[in-house]
Amino acid sequence: MLYPYAEFPGELSVTYSQVIKDPSMKTGEKILVHFEKPTDFGFKEARYSLPDFKEIYNYDFTKTETKNNLDILKRNAPLITECAKEEKTSA
């Protein structure tokens, strides 16, 4: 399940998952962060994982938009992580 995190200028929406157990991660868990922006024909979408900032997929974001998405992700990672952990305890 994805939870709303924030909407940024230009209709960019960011959502995140609860903490997911993943033994392949150094920490043993990960969080998925989803970026979405409407277009005339649907949506641009990208998904990343925390804590490694790995891009899982990127549909139609430009290189500049992708860089901006990563900047947003890096600046907000601590708060997104905290929010995801709260979802884990409230579920």
Secondary structure, 3 states (H helix, E strand, C coil): CEEEEEEECCCEEEEEECCEECCCCCCCEEEEEEEEEEECCEEEEEEEEECCCEEEEEECCCHHHHHHHHHHHHHHHHHHHHHHHHHHHHC
